[in-house]
Amino acid sequence: MIRDLSVEVLTRAAFAPYGDVIEADAASERHAVNDGTATRFHDIARIDTASHGGHPLLSIFRAQPRALPFDVVMLESHPLGSQAFVPLDPALAFVVVVATDPGAEPRAFLARRGQGVNYHRGTWHHPLIALERVGDFLVVDRGGEGHNCDEVALDTIWRIGHANP
């Protein structure tokens, strides 16, 4: 069975059950730093990597663009830590697909200019869905011992027809 999956605007409130929206506007604290030549947007995502002796891992993922319509046929989850994705090109558009569990109806969000996401530990999500062109993402997730990636094929295929919320 194939069902349509509409794309929503990525907002902090809508995404809160799944993780954090990473953007300067999300900061509750702002500090002038470097002799006033920069602003620190403080504590905008909860990076969770300490489970089972884990440590923060910083990587770059290069995502190939996906053409729409796009079928979501699988989800993954990281049970031991959070996983954050921030596009290094702030103009890069990408779609975020999340679900409370593999049997639940997923939600899709369009990340706007300058937004990234941090999935909470255990959040079911689709791997990167970059649009239009190849894009590099700064990724912060958990390194260390233990199994930290579960993947599942979905019983229902969810089709993203367009990314205009």
N, C-alpha and C positions, 0 to 999 in steps of 0.2 A: 504494500500500500504506500502511495506517495501523498503527502500532505504539504500544503503551502506553509511556509514559515515567514511571517512578516518581520521586517527589520524596524526596530525602535531606535530612537535617539538615546545615546548612552548618557545617563545621568547618575549622579551619586545615589539618589534615592532608589531608582529602579534597579541598580546593580548591587545595592548593599547586601542582599541575601547571598550573593556569590563572591563578593570581594570588594576591592577598593578601586575607584576611578583615580588614576594618577594624573593630576593636572595642578597647575599653580593655584587655581581658584579653590581647590579643595583644602588648602592649608588654613588651619585655624590660627596659626602663628606665623608671622612674617618678621624677619630680622634683617636689618642692614648689616652687611658683612664687608670685609675687604676694604676698610676705610670708606664705606658708603658707596663703593662702586658696583656693588651687587646686592641682590636681595635673596635671602634664604627663605624658601617656602618650606616650613618645618613640619616633619612627621606626617607625610601625606599618605602613607601606606604601612600596614603592619606586615613586615617581612617575618615569616614564621619558618625557621629552619632548624631549631635546636632539638626537635624530636629525635630520639634514639641516637644522640651524639652527632647530629648533622651540623653542617656549617654553611654559611652563605656561599653561593657559587655565582660568579658573574660571567656571562657569555654574550656572544652576538649570534643571533639566528638570522640567516638570509632567507627570506620568504619569497617564493615564486608567486606571481599573481595568479589568482583563480578567476576563471571566467564565470559570469552569471548567465543563465541560471546555474546554481551550484547545489548539489545534493549532499546533505549531511547524513552520512550512513554509519558514523561511529562517534564515540566520545571517549575521552580519557580523564583520569583523575590521579592526583598525586596525594596519597594518604599520609605522607610524612612531612609535607611542607607546602608553603605557598609558592606561587609562581607568578612573577611579574614580567610584563611585556611593555616596553616603551619604544615607539618608533624613533629611530635616529633622524629621520626626515619628518618633521612635524606635519608636513602636508600630505603624508602617505595615508590613504584611507584603508581601513581594515574593518572586518566584521568579526564580532565576538559572539560565539554561540555557547550558552551555558544551560545547565539543567540541575534540578535538585537531586535527581537520580536518573539512571539510564532509561527507566520506564516512564518518566514524566515528560510532559510537553516541554521542549526546549524554548528558550528565548534567544533572539538574535538582536544585537545592538551594533549600530554604526559608530565607530570611534571618530570623533571630529578632530579638527586641527589641534595638535598639541596634547591629545589625550593618550594615556596608556591604561593598562589594567593590571591589577594584582589579584589573582584568584586565591581565595581562602583555601587552606588545606582541605582536601577532600572534595572540592567543587568539581563537578563533571563539566567538561568543556571540550570544544573541538579544537584541534591544532590551528595555528595561525591561518587566517583567511585574508591575505593581502589582496587588494584590488588594484587594477590598472597597470602596476609595474612592480618589478623586483624591489624589495625593501629590506633594510637591515633594522633589527630590533635589538635593543639592549635587554637582556633577560637576567633576572635575579631569581634563582631558585635554590633548592637544597642539594648539597653534595653530601656524600657520606655513605655509610653502610646501610643496608636494608633495601627492600623492594619499594620503590616510590613511583611506579607508573602502572596503573591498571587501564586496560583498553577494553571496550565492549562494542560489538556490532549492534546496531539498533534494529528492532523489529519493524519500525516504521521509518521510511525514508522521508526526511524533511527537506523540501525544496525552497531555496532562497531564490526568488525570481528577479528581484531588484533590490538595491540598497538605498532607496530614497524613502526615509521614514516620513 
